[in-house]
Amino acid sequence: MHLALPTRKSSHPPPYANRSSRYPMLRRSRVQALAIGLCAIGALFFIISHIFGGGERIPSGTPPVVIVTVVDEDNYSTQYIKNIKENRIEYARKHGYTTFFPTIKDYDLKGSPISWARVPAVRHALTKFPFTTYVWYLDQNSLIMNPDLAIETHIMNPKVLESLMIKDQSIVPPDSVIKTFSHLKGENVDMVISQDKEGLAQGSFIVRRGAWSKFFLDTWFDPLYRSYNFQRADTHALEHIVQWHPTILSKLALVPQRKMNSYGKASVTDESGAYKDGDFVIRFHGCDSLGRDCQAEAEPFSKQWRTVFHAR
């Protein structure tokens, strides 16, 4: 029996065989080229928009400054705290700013002195107001006395700030070997604070929103510093990190005390920091110590700020 054999295939394929297999490859390469081109155009558009579009877009209506004051509702009267809040609110309304009044109880200080609450409060404000340019922390026992002075022009304008900066100054007077930078430019400053005779006066300070300010506040609030037995708690912790962390010192500017932190008569340790009419702020530093009364010290100035604010 003879079985039929399959037809033998030719070893010479027709001329059109390779052509059909090339079409999918051509289509694939064209799709890839198109995808690469679209990505390149998108990247170019992104770069141009950031170079010529001013970078980050801040939503309209964003306040340029938020004023932060931590209130102690357990140790001060309702009327006293109301007066403090109204002072900040009236000033903020005049300049298009906003206010933030957390309480000491809002933060878990794990047994640390209550003065530490200022640090997480400012950090909280940076999160709550993510597009605001400046956060101004002002101690509860202080009053804004001159409503005409704006943070952006009175202090934070780079040229003004450069004229105010105290350069090559000991961080802890009178003779700390660590001093403020002599070559720091106003546009590179991310924190502004003043000094009194004892050291850094953290009852009034300004930070600029950004990665540096978050790093700085997180460093300051480190549990190691809070648990350490500094004599002046957060104040000495601040002086420590400023002196031993060049990354922090390199962004800090000292300004004359009366620019943002004048002291009332009972608080004065150096006449150069004593409050005078027309000054921006009066602070009743140490009024919560034995033998003093914050409300009594603030009372005459409470009447004064209301008179001045309502006259302008």
URLINGI-V649126 format. One record per residue. N is the residue number from 1. RES is the residue in one letter. D_FIRST is the distance of its C-alpha to the first C-alpha in Angstrom with 1 decimal. Layout:
n->N res->RES d_first->D_FIRST
n->N res->RES d_first->D_FIRST
This chain:
n->1 res->M d_first->0.0
n->2 res->H d_first->3.7
n->3 res->L d_first->6.5
n->4 res->A d_first->9.8
n->5 res->L d_first->12.4
n->6 res->P d_first->15.9
n->7 res->T d_first->18.5
n->8 res->R d_first->20.5
n->9 res->K d_first->24.1
n->10 res->S d_first->26.8
n->11 res->S d_first->29.2
n->12 res->H d_first->32.0
n->13 res->P d_first->33.0
n->14 res->P d_first->34.9
n->15 res->P d_first->38.6
n->16 res->Y d_first->39.5
n->17 res->A d_first->37.5
n->18 res->N d_first->40.4
n->19 res->R d_first->43.0
n->20 res->S d_first->41.8
n->21 res->S d_first->41.9
n->22 res->R d_first->45.5
n->23 res->Y d_first->47.0
n->24 res->P d_first->47.1
n->25 res->M d_first->48.7
n->26 res->L d_first->51.3
n->27 res->R d_first->52.2
n->28 res->R d_first->52.6
n->29 res->S d_first->54.9
n->30 res->R d_first->57.0
n->31 res->V d_first->57.4
n->32 res->Q d_first->58.5
n->33 res->A d_first->60.9
n->34 res->L d_first->62.4
n->35 res->A d_first->62.9
n->36 res->I d_first->64.6
n->37 res->G d_first->66.8
n->38 res->L d_first->67.9
n->39 res->C d_first->68.7
n->40 res->A d_first->70.7
n->41 res->I d_first->72.6
n->42 res->G d_first->73.3
n->43 res->A d_first->74.6
n->44 res->L d_first->76.8
n->45 res->F d_first->78.2
n->46 res->F d_first->79.0
n->47 res->I d_first->80.8
n->48 res->I d_first->82.8
n->49 res->S d_first->83.8
n->50 res->H d_first->85.1
n->51 res->I d_first->87.0
n->52 res->F d_first->88.6
n->53 res->G d_first->88.5
n->54 res->G d_first->90.8
n->55 res->G d_first->88.3
n->56 res->E d_first->88.6
n->57 res->R d_first->89.5
n->58 res->I d_first->92.3
n->59 res->P d_first->92.4
n->60 res->S d_first->95.4
n->61 res->G d_first->98.2
n->62 res->T d_first->97.5
n->63 res->P d_first->100.9
n->64 res->P d_first->101.5
n->65 res->V d_first->103.4
n->66 res->V d_first->103.2
n->67 res->I d_first->106.3
n->68 res->V d_first->105.6
n->69 res->T d_first->108.3
n->70 res->V d_first->107.6
n->71 res->V d_first->110.1
n->72 res->D d_first->111.6
n->73 res->E d_first->112.2
n->74 res->D d_first->113.5
n->75 res->N d_first->116.4
n->76 res->Y d_first->117.5
n->77 res->S d_first->119.0
n->78 res->T d_first->117.0
n->79 res->Q d_first->119.6
n->80 res->Y d_first->119.3
n->81 res->I d_first->115.5
n->82 res->K d_first->115.8
n->83 res->N d_first->118.2
n->84 res->I d_first->115.8
n->85 res->K d_first->112.8
n->86 res->E d_first->114.9
n->87 res->N d_first->115.9
n->88 res->R d_first->112.3
n->89 res->I d_first->111.2
n->90 res->E d_first->114.1
n->91 res->Y d_first->113.4
n->92 res->A d_first->109.6
n->93 res->R d_first->110.2
n->94 res->K d_first->112.3
n->95 res->H d_first->109.6
n->96 res->G d_first->106.4
n->97 res->Y d_first->105.5
n->98 res->T d_first->104.4
n->99 res->T d_first->105.5
n->100 res->F d_first->103.9
n->101 res->F d_first->105.9
n->102 res->P d_first->103.9
n->103 res->T d_first->105.9
n->104 res->I d_first->106.1
n->105 res->K d_first->104.3
n->106 res->D d_first->101.2
n->107 res->Y d_first->100.2
n->108 res->D d_first->99.6
n->109 res->L d_first->101.8
n->110 res->K d_first->101.3
n->111 res->G d_first->105.0
n->112 res->S d_first->105.8
n->113 res->P d_first->108.9
n->114 res->I d_first->108.6
n->115 res->S d_first->109.3
n->116 res->W d_first->105.6
n->117 res->A d_first->104.5
n->118 res->R d_first->105.1
n->119 res->V d_first->102.0
n->120 res->P d_first->99.3
n->121 res->A d_first->101.2
n->122 res->V d_first->100.7
n->123 res->R d_first->97.1
n->124 res->H d_first->96.7
n->125 res->A d_first->98.2
n->126 res->L d_first->95.7
n->127 res->T d_first->92.9
n->128 res->K d_first->94.7
n->129 res->F d_first->95.5
n->130 res->P d_first->92.6
n->131 res->F d_first->93.7
n->132 res->T d_first->97.4
n->133 res->T d_first->98.6
n->134 res->Y d_first->101.4
n->135 res->V d_first->102.3
n->136 res->W d_first->106.0
n->137 res->Y d_first->107.0
n->138 res->L d_first->110.6
n->139 res->D d_first->112.2
n->140 res->Q d_first->113.6
n->141 res->N d_first->117.1
n->142 res->S d_first->117.3
n->143 res->L d_first->118.2
n->144 res->I d_first->117.2
n->145 res->M d_first->120.6
n->146 res->N d_first->119.8
n->147 res->P d_first->117.4
n->148 res->D d_first->117.4
n->149 res->L d_first->115.5
n->150 res->A d_first->111.7
n->151 res->I d_first->109.3
n->152 res->E d_first->107.4
n->153 res->T d_first->110.6
n->154 res->H d_first->113.1
n->155 res->I d_first->110.9
n->156 res->M d_first->107.2
n->157 res->N d_first->107.5
n->158 res->P d_first->106.4
n->159 res->K d_first->109.5
n->160 res->V d_first->111.9
n->161 res->L d_first->110.1
n->162 res->E d_first->110.5
n->163 res->S d_first->114.2
n->164 res->L d_first->114.5
n->165 res->M d_first->112.4
n->166 res->I d_first->114.4
n->167 res->K d_first->112.7
n->168 res->D d_first->113.1
n->169 res->Q d_first->114.5
n->170 res->S d_first->114.3
n->171 res->I d_first->112.1
n->172 res->V d_first->114.5
n->173 res->P d_first->118.0
n->174 res->P d_first->120.1
n->175 res->D d_first->118.3
n->176 res->S d_first->114.6
n->177 res->V d_first->112.9
n->178 res->I d_first->109.9
n->179 res->K d_first->110.8
n->180 res->T d_first->109.3
n->181 res->F d_first->107.5
n->182 res->S d_first->109.6
n->183 res->H d_first->106.9
n->184 res->L d_first->105.3
n->185 res->K d_first->104.9
n->186 res->G d_first->105.5
n->187 res->E d_first->102.0
n->188 res->N d_first->100.5
n->189 res->V d_first->102.6
n->190 res->D d_first->100.8
n->191 res->M d_first->103.7
n->192 res->V d_first->107.4
n->193 res->I d_first->110.0
n->194 res->S d_first->113.7
n->195 res->Q d_first->115.8
n->196 res->D d_first->118.9
n->197 res->K d_first->121.2
n->198 res->E d_first->118.9
n->199 res->G d_first->115.5
n->200 res->L d_first->112.7
n->201 res->A d_first->113.8
n->202 res->Q d_first->110.6
n->203 res->G d_first->112.4
n->204 res->S d_first->111.4
n->205 res->F d_first->108.3
n->206 res->I d_first->105.7
n->207 res->V d_first->102.0
n->208 res->R d_first->99.6
n->209 res->R d_first->96.3
n->210 res->G d_first->93.4
n->211 res->A d_first->91.4
n->212 res->W d_first->94.5
n->213 res->S d_first->96.6
n->214 res->K d_first->94.0
n->215 res->F d_first->93.6
n->216 res->F d_first->97.4
n->217 res->L d_first->98.0
n->218 res->D d_first->95.2
n->219 res->T d_first->96.7
n->220 res->W d_first->100.2
n->221 res->F d_first->99.1
n->222 res->D d_first->97.2
n->223 res->P d_first->97.9
n->224 res->L d_first->99.1
n->225 res->Y d_first->102.0
n->226 res->R d_first->102.8
n->227 res->S d_first->103.1
n->228 res->Y d_first->105.2
n->229 res->N d_first->108.9
n->230 res->F d_first->110.0
n->231 res->Q d_first->113.7
n->232 res->R d_first->113.1
n->233 res->A d_first->109.6
n->234 res->D d_first->107.4
n->235 res->T d_first->110.0
n->236 res->H d_first->109.9
n->237 res->A d_first->106.1
n->238 res->L d_first->106.0
n->239 res->E d_first->108.3
n->240 res->H d_first->106.2
n->241 res->I d_first->102.9
n->242 res->V d_first->104.5
n->243 res->Q d_first->106.0
n->244 res->W d_first->103.0
n->245 res->H d_first->100.1
n->246 res->P d_first->100.3
n->247 res->T d_first->97.6
n->248 res->I d_first->100.0
n->249 res->L d_first->103.2
n->250 res->S d_first->101.6
n->251 res->K d_first->101.4
n->252 res->L d_first->104.7
n->253 res->A d_first->107.9
n->254 res->L d_first->111.4
n->255 res->V d_first->113.8
n->256 res->P d_first->117.6
n->257 res->Q d_first->118.1
n->258 res->R d_first->120.0
n->259 res->K d_first->117.1
n->260 res->M d_first->115.3
n->261 res->N d_first->116.9
n->262 res->S d_first->120.7
n->263 res->Y d_first->122.5
n->264 res->G d_first->125.2
n->265 res->K d_first->128.6
n->266 res->A d_first->128.0
n->267 res->S d_first->124.8
n->268 res->V d_first->125.9
n->269 res->T d_first->125.7
n->270 res->D d_first->126.1
n->271 res->E d_first->128.1
n->272 res->S d_first->125.6
n->273 res->G d_first->123.2
n->274 res->A d_first->125.8
n->275 res->Y d_first->125.2
n->276 res->K d_first->127.2
n->277 res->D d_first->127.3
n->278 res->G d_first->124.5
n->279 res->D d_first->122.0
n->280 res->F d_first->118.5
n->281 res->V d_first->118.3
n->282 res->I d_first->120.7
n->283 res->R d_first->119.4
n->284 res->F d_first->121.4
n->285 res->H d_first->119.8
n->286 res->G d_first->120.6
n->287 res->C d_first->122.3
n->288 res->D d_first->120.5
n->289 res->S d_first->122.3
n->290 res->L d_first->125.2
n->291 res->G d_first->128.4
n->292 res->R d_first->126.8
n->293 res->D d_first->125.7
n->294 res->C d_first->122.9
n->295 res->Q d_first->123.8
n->296 res->A d_first->127.5
n->297 res->E d_first->126.6
n->298 res->A d_first->124.3
n->299 res->E d_first->126.5
n->300 res->P d_first->128.7
n->301 res->F d_first->125.7
n->302 res->S d_first->123.9
n->303 res->K d_first->126.6
n->304 res->Q d_first->126.6
n->305 res->W d_first->122.9
n->306 res->R d_first->123.1
n->307 res->T d_first->126.1
n->308 res->V d_first->124.4
n->309 res->F d_first->121.0
n->310 res->H d_first->122.6
n->311 res->A d_first->124.8
n->312 res->R d_first->121.9
